[in-house]
């Protein structure tokens, strides 16, 4: 600490200080006392606990991720409403409400913008699907889980309608773009494999009927996933209603696993679809 005004003794040893020739009055009688004072202040600072400062990188990284997500959502809206060919970097910037330079800084190129936006959409859909499945009541009937998984492929709400339209836009583009195809079809059979596993579980559980001995879970999974995906497109076009698709889905689950009948198909409440919340017509 520096000498207070009016102090006429050395801050370390208390000796009388010489008169100041010019400038402010001295605080120490010698360089030795000045060095001792410096070392004492240094020890005091080291011993004083300081509040941990949040690293600057975390907020910056979080803000960058949030901005990338907002730009990706703009790509989704354009792809769903006008098609992927309309998703130029300039149009995406306008839709997101940012400058073109911000989009370029966040993604670098249009190809990276399209690829990363699709990757983010995959992550979003998988997160939402896990959340919906987590809301299924315990104990989880394998048949109810299977039905719930298949319902996630259908446009039962606005978010899933938009996601399906975006995937369709990407699907058309992916036919001539191997890099987009690799992201769109991430994994060899990412949907069919868990569906086949659930068919095995549901057939073995006995609570929702047993699968016929000659049932091949993998072949049935191929048919269910492809069929539900196609039915979802019909819903988008207005060719079928969700009630009709729900009846068709239950028909095929009855065919594979046997009729659920009085066992209630493992639903959380009569007349409600567990995953979508839409009224059931079965």
C-alpha positions, 0 to 999 in steps of 0.5 A: 500500500502506498503512503497516505497523505500526511504520513511522515514516517517510513511505512516499514520501519517508522523512521523519519522520512527525508523531505521531498525535493519535488513530486509526492513525498516518499513512503519509505526511508530506503530502498531496502524498506521499499523492497520489504514492502513490495515482498509483503504486498506480494505475499498478501496477494498470494494469500487472498483467495480470488473468485474463479473467473468463468473461462472466456472460451465457454460463453464464446463456444456456447454463443457460436453453437447457438448461432450455428443452430439458428442458421441451421434452423433457417436452412430447415425452414427454407428446405421445408417451404421452398426446397433445398435448391432455394437454400443459398447462403444469401437466402439462409442469411436473410431467413436467419436474420444475420449477415452473409458474412456471419453465415460464411464465418459459421460454416465456411461454404454452402456445402458445409452449411447443407451437410452440417444442417442435416447432421444437426437435424438428425441429432434433433430428431434423435433427441426428441425421439429419446425424450418421447420414449422416455415418457412411456410408462413403466413397465414398458411393454415391448409392443408399446415401445415398438409402436411408439418408435414407429410413430416417431416416423409419422408427421403427427405434429408440426415439428415432425411434419417439417422434419419429414419435408426437410428430409425429403428435400435432402433425399432428392439432392442426395441422389446426385450428391454422395456426401449428402447421401452419406449423412442422410443414410448415416449407418447401414440400417439405423432404423430397421435394426432397433425395430427388428430387436423390438419385434423379437422382444415383443414376440418373446414377452407374450404380453402383447401376443407372440410372433408366428414361428416363421416370422423373420424380425429383420424382414418385418422391420424392413417392411414396417419402416418402409411402410410407415415412411411411405404412409407418412408421405401420404399424410403430408400430401393429404392422401391419408389421415393419421387415423387411417395410418394408425389403424394400418399400423395396428393391423400390421402389429397384430399380424406380426405379434398376434392381436393385443385384444384385451391386453390393451396394446400396452398403451398408457391410457385407453384411446391415446397414442403414447408417443404422439398424444393423438387420439387412437382409432383402434 
